[in-house]
Amino acid sequence: MNIVVLVKQVPDTATERKLNEEDNTLDRAASDGVINELDEYAVEEALQLKEKHGGEVTVLTMGPDKAKDTIRKALSMGADKAVWVKDEALHGSDALQTAYALSKALGSIEYDVVVLGSESTDARTGVLGAALAEYLGVPQLTLAGKVDVDGSAIKVQRQTDYGHDVVEAQLPAVVSVVEKINEPRYPSFKLIMQAKKKPMEEKTAADLGIEAEKIGLANATTETVDFAAAPPRAAGTIVKDEGDGGSKAADFLAEKKFV
């Protein structure tokens, strides 16, 4: 089985994140970059599928120079090789443009299933899996909390507010996963060293036949019109319990429209 796992480098959520005032895009140089948390679960699921069914796991990412660290993290977890879509022309691409570019990259990779996290911590659109499946013309199985493959059939338990739905499709397919699906493994020292020697192929937009007018900030289908820094954290409200603490707390929550 050929499995492609999508990973993305995002700003560390433990640090302050900023937008670039020149073009209203995320300033990726302003904070440390880390692998998107949900993509770690996607990598783990891809590795488990490989362990059950054989084959190989290819890491696919799109991003600037710093994205190399995220690729290395996925390779050190046990993925076999990587394809890195790297081109300044892709700067400012929104979710739909990203899906288009990645679909073109997947056109040069043999795959049975594409696995990715259900959303990224920087954009949080949650639409990439569906958009990618549409571009590829294959089934999408989203919010998967469990994945089973039997021959050419794939079945997932799709997480819902009331439990889960069982969704089935034929391969090839795109699957997005949630954090409850598994527990990502820690890379061993041996795998970390091996990751440095694993193949990593860089591709430009031109290499993949990506049309210039369909990518980049100038051609994005969405835009950030304006933004402002979050106000400083205000002092908290102290509720003194004089026998009516419960009522005071309830009134405060109601005033803030929490209840």
MARDO-231006 format. One line per 2 residues: their letters; for each residue x negated, y negated, z of N, C-alpha, C. Coordinates in pm, 1 decimal, m for minus. Each point is the difference from the previous one (the first is absolute). Example, Ala and Ser with C-alpha at 12.3 -4.5 7.8 and 13.67 -1.06 7.14 Angstrom:
as = m1319.0,569.0,780.0,89.0,m119.0,0.0,m90.0,m120.0,0.0; 35.0,m105.0,m72.0,m82.0,m119.0,6.0,77.0,m109.0,73.0 .
This chain:
mn = m84.1,119.8,0.0,84.1,m119.8,0.0,m87.5,m124.7,0.0; 32.4,m93.8,m87.3,m71.8,m127.1,m5.9,81.7,m106.0,73.6 .
iv = m59.3,m54.9,103.8,68.8,m96.4,85.6,m73.9,m132.4,m6.7; 72.7,m107.1,m24.1,m57.0,m134.9,3.1,59.4,m71.8,120.2 .
vl = m85.6,m58.1,81.9,47.3,m75.6,115.6,m39.1,m145.9,m16.8; 97.7,m88.2,15.1,m24.0,m143.1,m13.4,m38.2,m59.8,135.3 .
vk = m104.3,m79.7,1.5,m39.9,m68.3,122.8,m20.7,m147.3,m30.0; 12.6,m81.3,103.5,m14.8,m144.0,m16.0,m77.8,m56.1,117.3 .
qv = m89.8,m92.1,m28.8,m66.3,m69.9,109.0,83.0,m121.8,37.4; 24.3,m15.6,130.2,82.1,m110.3,50.4,m74.7,m70.7,112.7 .
pd = 38.4,m123.9,32.9,m61.8,m68.1,113.7,34.6,72.8,130.7; m95.1,6.5,88.7,20.7,62.6,129.8,110.2,m74.1,74.4 .
ta = 104.6,71.5,41.6,112.1,m64.6,68.8,m39.0,m51.6,137.9; m114.9,42.0,51.6,m46.3,m47.8,130.6,m66.4,m136.8,m10.8 .
te = m23.2,m46.9,m121.9,m62.6,m131.0,m20.0,100.4,m96.7,m61.7; m33.2,m127.7,3.6,88.1,m101.1,m58.2,m4.5,8.8,m152.0 .
rk = 117.0,3.9,m61.1,8.1,5.8,m145.1,40.5,m135.7,m56.0; m59.1,m36.7,m113.8,21.8,m132.3,m56.4,35.9,9.1,m147.6 .
ln = 67.0,m103.9,m48.2,24.6,m15.4,m143.0,m96.0,m104.9,m54.5; m36.4,17.0,m124.7,m89.9,m93.6,m67.0,79.5,m122.8,m44.2 .
ee = m40.4,m117.4,44.3,74.6,m122.0,m30.4,m6.0,m37.6,m147.6; m97.7,51.6,m72.8,m14.2,m35.6,m140.9,105.3,65.4,m88.3 .
dn = 34.9,126.9,30.7,96.7,68.9,m86.4,108.0,77.0,77.3; 5.8,m19.7,131.5,102.8,62.8,84.7,m7.6,152.4,1.8 .
tl = m116.0,55.7,m31.3,m17.5,145.3,8.7,m72.2,34.7,129.4; 1.2,126.0,34.9,m65.0,44.7,121.5,m150.8,m22.4,m8.0 .
dr = m55.2,m60.7,103.4,m143.9,m23.9,6.7,m65.5,124.5,60.2; m45.7,89.2,m87.0,m54.3,127.2,46.8,m138.8,m14.4,61.4 .
aa = m66.3,m111.1,m27.5,m133.3,m21.7,56.8,6.6,m56.0,141.8; 120.2,m40.1,43.9,13.2,m65.6,130.2,4.1,99.2,116.0 .
sd = 16.3,128.1,m28.5,6.3,99.1,107.1,m60.2,131.5,m47.2; m30.1,86.5,92.6,m56.9,130.2,m34.2,102.2,83.8,m75.7 .
gv = m49.3,76.5,m96.0,88.4,87.6,m75.6,m3.9,141.9,53.0; 115.7,64.7,3.4,10.8,139.1,45.6,93.1,74.2,m94.9 .
in = m4.0,131.7,5.0,93.3,78.5,m79.8,141.0,m19.6,54.6; 96.3,m17.9,m86.9,138.8,m14.2,42.3,40.3,120.3,85.3 .
el = 56.0,m26.2,116.3,25.8,107.2,96.5,84.3,113.2,m58.1; 108.2,m33.3,m68.1,86.7,104.4,m54.5,m68.8,80.4,m110.5 .
de = m100.0,m59.7,m63.8,m72.9,73.9,m103.1,m86.8,110.5,60.6; m38.6,m14.0,126.7,m73.5,107.4,66.5,87.5,124.7,11.3 .
ya = 129.1,m20.6,26.3,92.5,113.7,5.4,17.4,61.3,m139.5; m3.4,m85.4,m101.4,9.6,49.8,m137.2,m122.3,83.3,m35.7 .
ve = m118.6,m45.7,40.7,m122.1,76.9,m25.3,6.9,134.8,70.3; 42.0,m1.9,124.8,10.1,125.2,75.7,98.5,96.5,m66.8 .
ea = 113.6,m50.8,m45.4,98.8,87.1,m64.7,m54.9,56.4,m129.9; m74.0,m81.6,m75.3,m61.7,47.5,m123.4,m99.3,111.8,29.7 .
lq = m78.3,m16.9,105.9,m98.1,102.6,36.3,68.5,128.6,44.1; 111.1,m12.6,72.5,73.4,119.4,43.1,61.5,73.2,m119.8 .
lk = 47.0,m75.0,m98.2,52.2,63.7,m121.2,m110.2,74.8,m73.7; m117.5,m59.2,m4.3,m113.4,66.7,m63.4,m36.1,128.6,74.4 .
ek = 0.3,m5.7,132.9,m34.4,117.6,80.0,101.1,113.3,m19.7; 126.0,m35.6,m25.2,104.0,101.4,m19.4,3.2,55.2,m142.0 .
hg = m25.8,m87.2,m96.9,23.1,37.8,m139.4,m124.6,m5.2,m87.7; m112.7,m41.7,56.1,m121.1,m10.4,m79.4,m1.4,m125.8,m84.8 .
ge = m102.1,m13.6,m81.0,m10.6,m116.7,m87.7,m94.7,m103.9,54.9; 25.0,m128.0,m31.8,m86.2,m107.4,46.9,79.3,m126.3,25.8 .
vt = m58.2,m86.4,82.6,63.6,m126.1,37.6,m82.3,m115.2,m57.0; 65.9,m84.7,m78.9,m63.3,m118.7,m56.6,55.0,m124.1,68.4 .
vl = m89.0,m85.6,47.1,39.6,m126.5,60.6,10.2,m104.9,m110.6; 108.4,m77.6,2.0,17.8,m107.7,m96.9,29.8,m128.7,75.1 .
tm = m76.1,m104.5,m29.3,25.8,m129.2,62.4,m21.9,m111.4,m100.6; 57.0,m115.7,32.8,m17.9,m120.8,m79.8,m39.1,m110.5,96.3 .
gp = m112.4,m66.2,m25.4,m40.7,m104.2,92.5,m138.3,m54.2,m29.7; m39.7,m103.4,74.8,m130.4,m64.0,m20.6,m113.7,80.6,62.3 .
dk = m117.5,m62.5,10.5,m120.3,69.6,46.9,18.4,70.5,134.2; 69.3,m65.7,94.2,14.0,55.9,134.1,81.5,129.6,1.4 .
ak = 73.7,26.2,m105.3,82.3,120.9,m5.1,m84.7,126.9,2.4; m127.7,m12.8,m30.4,m88.5,116.5,m0.3,m3.3,68.8,136.1 .
dt = 9.0,m78.2,108.1,m1.9,58.0,134.1,120.8,90.1,22.9; 114.3,m41.6,m52.5,122.0,79.4,15.3,m9.4,129.6,m81.1 .
ir = m58.1,m8.8,m118.5,m20.7,121.1,m80.2,m89.0,97.7,75.0; m108.2,m50.5,56.8,m92.3,85.9,74.2,69.1,66.4,119.2 .
ka = 90.0,m73.3,65.0,72.5,58.4,113.3,83.1,119.4,m46.2; 71.6,m15.5,m111.3,82.5,109.3,m52.0,m85.8,118.1,m44.0 .
ls = m114.2,m28.3,m62.6,m90.4,107.3,m42.1,m59.4,71.9,120.9; m28.3,m75.2,106.2,m58.7,62.0,119.4,101.6,83.4,76.6 .
mg = 128.9,m22.5,m25.4,102.8,85.6,59.9,8.3,134.0,m71.7; m51.2,4.2,m124.9,m1.7,126.9,m71.9,44.2,m5.1,m144.1 .
ad = 40.3,m117.5,m50.3,36.3,m11.0,m141.5,m121.8,28.6,m87.6; 24.0,43.5,m122.2,m108.1,48.7,m86.0,m67.3,m107.8,m84.6 .
ka = 76.5,m96.7,m48.9,m56.2,m102.0,m88.9,91.1,m121.8,1.3; m44.2,m105.9,m65.5,77.7,m123.9,3.2,m2.8,m72.1,m133.0 .
vw = 108.3,m73.2,m26.3,8.6,m91.4,m113.7,34.2,m137.1,57.7; m82.6,m98.1,m33.5,12.7,m134.4,55.6,30.7,m98.4,m112.2 .
vk = 120.2,m56.7,1.4,38.9,m100.8,m97.9,m44.8,m135.9,54.3; m96.8,m57.4,m64.4,m65.3,m121.4,52.1,m15.0,m101.3,m111.9 .
de = 72.9,m111.8,12.9,m5.2,m101.6,m105.0,55.0,m130.2,57.6; m73.5,m108.2,m16.8,43.8,m129.6,51.5,132.8,m42.8,m63.0 .
al = 28.9,50.3,m119.7,125.2,m35.8,m68.0,122.0,49.8,77.4; m19.0,96.2,90.1,110.9,55.9,77.7,33.5,m83.7,122.6 .
hg = m82.1,m99.0,32.5,22.9,m83.0,118.1,138.2,m64.7,m3.7; 71.8,10.2,109.7,132.1,m61.7,9.4,112.6,83.5,m55.2 .
sd = m29.5,120.3,m47.6,106.0,87.7,m52.7,97.0,37.2,111.0; 129.0,m3.2,m29.7,99.5,37.4,100.0,27.1,150.5,m5.7 .
al = 100.2,45.3,74.6,24.9,143.9,11.8,31.2,65.2,m134.7; 80.2,m67.1,m83.0,36.5,59.0,m129.5,m120.3,6.1,m93.8 .
qt = m81.2,m104.7,1.9,m120.0,0.6,m83.4,m99.9,105.0,48.3; m8.6,14.9,131.6,m88.9,102.0,56.4,45.0,138.6,m42.6 .
ay = 131.5,23.6,5.3,52.8,129.7,m42.6,m31.0,25.5,m147.0; 11.6,m104.3,m81.2,m30.7,13.3,m142.6,m147.1,36.5,m19.9 .
al = m88.6,m73.1,67.7,m143.3,25.2,m15.3,m36.8,140.3,47.2; 55.8,41.9,111.7,m30.1,133.5,52.1,57.2,109.7,m90.3 .
sk = 113.8,m28.2,m62.4,56.4,98.8,m93.1,m91.7,19.0,m120.1; m62.8,m108.1,m43.7,m95.0,10.7,m110.4,m123.5,79.2,42.3 .
al = m43.2,m19.8,125.2,m113.4,76.8,51.0,34.3,147.7,9.5; 122.3,29.6,42.1,42.9,138.8,11.5,12.6,67.3,m137.0 .
gs = 10.5,m81.4,m103.5,4.6,56.1,m134.2,m129.9,66.3,m40.5; m108.3,m31.9,73.0,m130.5,60.2,m30.2,m38.3,107.6,101.2 .
ie = 94.6,34.5,90.5,m27.1,98.9,104.4,103.4,112.4,m10.4; m45.6,122.0,7.2,93.8,112.9,1.1,56.0,15.1,140.9 .
yd = 132.4,1.1,12.7,60.1,9.6,134.5,129.5,80.8,m3.3; 26.7,64.2,114.3,128.0,67.0,22.3,86.6,m80.4,96.2 .
vv = m64.8,m61.8,97.7,72.9,m81.3,97.3,m86.2,m119.6,38.6; 65.9,m114.8,15.0,m64.5,m122.8,45.8,54.7,m30.6,138.8 .
vl = m89.1,m17.6,97.2,41.0,m24.0,138.6,m48.2,m137.6,43.4; 86.0,m74.5,70.1,m37.4,m130.8,51.2,77.6,m30.0,126.4 .
gs = m47.6,m98.3,77.5,74.1,m44.7,116.9,126.1,m73.9,m42.0; 100.2,m2.1,86.5,128.9,m59.9,m37.1,m5.7,m151.4,m11.8 .
es = m100.7,m64.2,61.9,m18.0,m144.2,m15.3,m140.3,m37.8,45.7; m41.7,m121.8,m33.4,m129.8,m49.5,46.1,22.3,m105.3,107.1 .
td = m98.5,m17.4,87.8,16.9,m93.1,109.9,m21.1,m145.2,m39.3; m46.9,m25.5,m123.3,m14.6,m139.7,m42.2,123.7,m49.8,m75.5 .
ar = 45.3,73.9,m99.7,115.1,m44.2,m78.2,132.9,48.0,58.4; 4.0,125.8,44.1,118.7,60.5,61.6,123.9,m6.6,m89.6 .
tg = m18.5,18.9,m130.4,115.5,1.5,m89.3,67.4,136.7,m1.7; m79.2,106.0,12.1,55.2,134.5,m0.6,56.6,44.6,m133.4 .
vl = m35.1,m68.8,m109.2,59.0,31.8,m130.2,m98.3,66.2,m96.1; m127.5,8.2,38.0,m99.9,46.6,m96.2,27.4,142.1,m47.5 .
ga = 36.9,89.3,91.1,25.6,138.3,m38.7,109.4,11.6,m104.6; 110.5,m71.6,22.7,112.2,4.6,m94.5,m37.7,m61.8,m133.7 .
al = m69.5,m114.5,4.3,m39.3,m67.0,m124.6,m99.6,85.0,m78.4; m92.7,62.9,70.1,m99.0,84.0,m66.4,67.0,119.4,m68.3 .
ae = 93.9,63.5,69.9,71.0,113.5,m58.5,76.5,m41.2,m125.2; 56.9,m120.6,2.2,73.4,m50.1,m116.0,m93.7,m19.0,m118.8 .
yl = m116.0,m58.4,24.0,m97.2,m18.5,m107.9,m48.5,134.0,m55.5; m18.4,97.1,87.9,m50.2,131.2,m41.6,108.8,87.6,m61.4 .
gv = 125.5,m32.6,30.2,110.7,82.0,m49.2,10.5,134.1,71.0; m32.3,0.5,130.8,5.8,124.1,78.9,88.6,m22.9,122.2 .
pq = 45.9,107.4,65.6,84.1,m15.8,119.4,m75.0,m68.8,113.2; 75.7,m71.6,83.6,m56.4,m60.7,121.0,67.0,63.3,122.4 .
lt = m82.7,31.5,99.5,50.6,52.6,127.3,m61.3,m87.8,108.9; 81.2,m87.3,58.0,m51.5,m102.5,89.2,26.7,31.2,146.2 .
la = m76.3,m66.0,89.7,16.3,11.4,145.1,m5.2,144.7,46.7; m93.7,75.1,m53.9,m8.6,142.8,31.3,m61.4,24.0,137.6 .
gk = 69.8,78.5,82.5,m52.3,40.4,130.0,m50.7,142.4,m2.0; 25.3,70.3,m110.4,m50.3,135.6,m20.1,0.7,28.6,m149.0 .
vd = m103.1,68.2,m48.6,m11.6,30.9,m142.7,m28.3,148.5,m17.9; 76.0,64.5,m87.6,m23.1,140.6,m35.0,m4.7,12.2,m152.0 .
vd = m98.1,74.4,m49.2,m12.3,26.1,m143.5,8.5,150.1,m23.2; 84.2,38.7,m95.0,15.9,141.4,m35.1,m3.0,9.9,m152.3 .
gs = m116.1,37.7,m53.2,m15.1,6.5,m145.2,9.9,m137.7,m60.3; 97.7,m19.4,m87.5,18.1,m130.3,m64.6,105.3,m84.7,69.7 .
ai = 48.7,47.2,115.2,103.5,m73.4,73.4,m59.1,m64.4,124.6; 49.0,m118.6,33.1,m42.7,m69.5,120.7,123.7,m40.6,79.4 .
kv = m7.6,15.7,131.1,113.2,m32.0,88.2,m52.1,m80.4,117.8; 69.5,m108.4,34.7,m40.4,m80.9,114.6,118.6,m22.0,93.0 .
qr = m32.5,m26.1,125.6,98.7,m48.3,95.0,m13.9,m151.2,4.0; 100.3,m68.7,m54.1,m4.2,m145.5,m9.8,56.8,m62.6,125.9 .
qt = m81.7,m80.7,67.6,40.3,m61.0,126.5,114.1,m98.3,m20.8; 102.4,8.2,87.3,114.1,m91.7,m5.0,30.4,m46.6,142.5 .
dy = 94.8,m94.3,12.9,40.0,m48.9,132.2,71.3,106.9,80.7; 59.1,98.0,m69.5,77.1,103.5,69.0,m72.8,134.0,7.5 .
gh = m124.2,5.1,m42.5,m75.7,125.9,2.0,m83.1,11.4,m126.5; 41.0,91.6,m90.0,m69.8,9.9,m128.2,88.9,64.4,m105.3 .
dv = m29.8,m32.1,m124.6,60.3,65.4,m116.0,m103.6,93.5,m61.2; 45.3,106.4,m61.8,m88.9,89.1,m73.9,10.1,m36.1,m147.9 .
ve = m113.2,m35.5,m58.9,m3.8,m43.4,m139.2,m94.2,92.3,m77.8; 44.3,47.5,m114.4,m80.3,91.7,m80.8,m19.5,m56.0,m140.6 .
aq = m112.0,35.6,m61.9,m29.4,m43.5,m137.0,m99.8,96.2,m62.1; m24.7,m19.7,m127.8,m100.5,76.6,m71.5,m127.8,m82.6,m13.8 .
lp = m113.0,65.8,7.0,m127.0,m67.5,m20.7,m19.9,m29.7,m148.2; m73.6,m105.6,m32.3,m69.8,m92.7,88.8,96.2,m97.8,66.4 .
av = m41.8,m55.9,115.4,84.9,m90.2,75.5,m85.6,m95.6,82.6; 63.6,m108.3,44.3,m63.1,m96.8,90.3,65.3,14.1,137.0 .
vs = m81.7,11.8,104.0,50.3,18.6,136.3,m60.2,m106.3,91.3; 85.2,m74.7,69.9,m49.5,m92.4,102.2,32.9,57.9,136.9 .
vv = m92.5,m15.5,94.7,13.1,66.5,129.4,9.1,m100.5,113.7; 58.1,45.7,112.3,9.0,m80.5,121.8,m100.3,52.0,101.7 .
ek = m18.2,m74.2,108.5,m104.9,33.8,96.1,29.6,125.8,81.6; 124.3,45.7,1.6,34.1,118.5,79.3,m34.3,130.3,m72.0 .
in = m51.7,m7.7,m120.6,m19.3,120.9,m80.0,m115.1,86.1,49.5; m104.5,m61.1,59.5,m116.2,77.2,42.1,m86.9,m83.1,94.0 .
ep = m115.0,52.3,32.3,m99.6,m71.9,80.0,m128.9,m3.6,m80.8; m39.4,m116.2,m53.0,m120.8,m7.0,m83.8,m124.0,49.7,73.0 .
ry = m82.3,73.3,m70.5,m122.4,54.9,57.9,m109.3,m106.5,8.7; m91.9,21.4,93.5,m116.4,m87.6,10.5,m111.9,56.6,m86.9 .
ps = m65.2,m84.3,m78.3,m110.4,49.2,m83.7,m115.2,50.4,86.8; m52.1,115.1,m33.9,m117.5,51.2,70.2,m125.0,m68.3,m55.3 .
fk = m109.0,7.8,74.7,m125.4,m59.6,m46.5,m42.8,62.6,m132.7; 20.0,130.5,m12.0,m37.4,69.5,m123.1,78.6,m54.3,m118.7 .
li = 131.3,m19.1,17.3,83.0,m50.3,m109.6,m32.9,m145.6,m32.8; m34.9,m77.5,101.2,m38.5,m139.3,m22.9,m123.8,m6.1,m88.9 .
mq = m96.9,87.3,27.3,m121.6,3.5,m81.0,29.1,50.8,m140.6; 86.7,101.7,m10.0,35.6,55.1,m131.0,74.9,m102.3,m85.8 .
ak = 79.1,m87.3,65.6,80.6,m97.9,m72.5,m85.7,m94.4,m82.9; m122.3,m25.7,45.5,m89.3,m91.1,m71.1,m42.7,55.3,m135.9 .
kk = 11.5,133.2,m16.9,m42.5,62.7,m124.9,117.2,38.4,m90.5; 121.6,m21.7,47.4,115.8,37.8,m80.7,21.6,m100.5,m112.5 .
pm = 48.1,46.0,m115.2,15.8,m90.2,m115.2,104.9,m107.8,22.5; m36.8,m122.0,m38.1,89.6,m114.0,8.0,m7.3,m73.8,m133.6 .
ee = 108.1,4.4,m75.9,1.2,m57.5,m134.5,68.5,m136.5,1.5; m69.5,m102.0,m45.5,56.6,m134.0,m6.9,63.1,m23.3,m137.5 .
kt = 119.4,m61.1,2.2,71.3,m28.7,m124.7,44.8,m145.3,m1.4; m17.1,m67.1,m113.6,50.9,m135.9,m16.2,138.2,6.5,m65.6 .
aa = 67.2,m113.5,m2.9,130.5,m6.0,m65.7,m11.6,39.8,m147.1; m105.7,m46.9,m65.0,m20.4,32.9,m141.2,m23.4,149.2,m19.2 .
dl = m74.0,61.8,91.8,m26.2,143.8,m9.4,129.6,80.5,m2.3; 100.2,m47.7,72.7,124.9,74.5,17.2,109.5,m44.2,m96.8 .
gi = m31.0,m95.6,m85.3,100.7,m47.6,m94.2,108.1,m83.1,65.5; m32.5,m63.6,112.9,95.8,m85.3,70.3,12.5,m132.3,m74.4 .
ea = 120.8,m38.2,m33.2,23.3,m122.9,m75.1,m18.0,m120.9,92.0; m84.5,m93.6,m41.1,m35.7,m114.8,83.2,120.8,m84.0,40.2 .
ek = 98.6,m9.1,m87.1,117.1,m83.1,29.5,95.6,65.3,99.2; m29.0,122.1,42.0,86.5,69.5,94.7,m59.1,8.8,140.2 .
ig = m112.7,m65.2,22.3,m64.2,6.0,131.4,m46.4,m139.6,41.8; m36.6,m13.6,126.9,m58.7,m123.6,47.9,100.9,m99.8,51.7 .
la = m50.6,m94.3,77.5,84.2,m99.3,66.7,85.3,m79.9,m97.0; m55.7,m39.2,m113.4,73.1,m83.6,m95.3,120.8,71.8,m59.7 .
na = m3.8,132.4,m0.6,108.0,77.4,m62.5,85.3,75.9,102.7; m19.7,m28.4,127.8,71.1,73.3,105.0,149.8,m26.3,m6.5 .
tt = 77.8,101.2,33.9,146.6,m12.6,0.0,51.7,m59.8,129.9; m86.7,m9.1,101.4,36.0,m63.7,126.7,m111.3,m98.3,36.6 .
et = 31.5,m95.0,87.0,m101.6,m95.2,41.9,28.0,m50.1,141.0; m105.5,m41.6,67.5,13.2,m66.6,129.3,4.2,m149.5,m27.7 .
vd = 113.6,m61.5,25.3,19.5,m141.1,m32.2,m66.1,m89.1,104.1; 11.0,35.7,127.3,m56.3,m82.5,105.9,m23.9,87.5,122.0 .
fa = m85.5,m44.8,89.7,m23.1,72.7,123.9,m51.0,m97.1,105.4; 11.7,40.1,125.7,m47.8,m80.5,112.2,m53.5,93.4,106.2 .
aa = m95.7,m48.0,75.1,m55.7,80.8,108.1,104.6,21.9,107.9; m4.5,116.3,61.8,93.7,29.5,107.6,m27.1,m93.7,117.4 .
pp = 104.5,m48.4,67.1,m21.4,m89.9,114.2,m70.2,74.0,113.4; m75.6,m73.0,82.9,m67.0,66.0,112.6,101.4,64.0,93.6 .
ra = m41.6,108.3,62.8,89.6,70.6,91.1,37.5,m89.6,117.7; 129.7,m14.6,24.4,48.4,m83.5,110.4,m1.1,79.5,130.2 .
ag = 2.5,m73.8,110.5,4.0,66.2,131.5,130.1,78.1,14.2; m6.8,112.0,66.3,118.2,83.6,18.7,96.6,m58.2,101.4 .
ti = 121.4,51.7,m0.1,102.9,m40.9,95.8,0.4,96.4,117.4; m6.7,m53.9,118.1,0.6,81.9,121.7,141.7,3.2,55.9 .
vk = 52.0,118.4,19.4,132.2,17.6,57.8,m17.3,44.0,144.8; 43.1,m84.5,92.6,m11.9,31.0,142.1,124.6,73.3,44.9 .
de = m20.6,117.6,58.1,113.7,82.2,42.1,45.2,m40.7,139.9; 116.1,m62.0,5.4,59.9,m37.0,128.1,134.5,68.9,14.2 .
gd = m0.4,125.6,m48.1,123.4,76.9,1.9,75.0,m7.6,m130.7; m41.1,m92.0,m85.7,66.3,m15.1,m130.2,m99.7,11.2,m114.7 .
gg = m111.9,69.7,25.4,m103.9,13.7,m101.5,48.6,66.0,m127.0; 84.0,100.9,14.3,52.3,70.1,m116.9,82.0,m90.8,m88.8 .
sk = 84.4,m83.4,61.7,83.5,m92.9,m77.2,m84.8,m105.1,m69.6; m102.3,m50.4,71.2,m88.0,m100.4,m59.6,m75.6,56.8,m120.3 .
aa = m49.0,122.8,15.0,m72.3,63.0,m110.8,92.2,21.4,m119.4; 124.4,42.6,28.0,95.3,22.5,m108.4,35.1,m130.8,m69.5 .
df = 17.1,m107.3,78.2,31.5,m130.5,m59.3,m113.6,m48.6,m88.0; m126.6,23.7,46.5,m115.4,m41.6,m78.8,m5.9,74.6,m132.2 .
la = 21.8,131.2,4.1,m2.4,81.2,m121.7,111.6,m42.1,m96.2; 117.4,m32.1,56.8,111.4,m43.4,m85.0,m29.9,m135.6,m65.4 .
ek = m64.7,m90.2,77.8,m35.3,m131.4,m53.6,m96.5,11.5,m118.0; m93.7,98.1,10.4,m97.5,20.2,m105.4,50.9,91.6,m111.6 .
kf = 128.7,41.3,14.1,67.0,84.9,m99.3,m64.4,138.9,m13.0; m54.9,49.6,111.6,m51.7,136.6,2.4,112.1,100.2,28.2 .
v = 106.4,m43.4,62.5,114.4,86.8,29.7,127.0,m71.4,m43.2 .
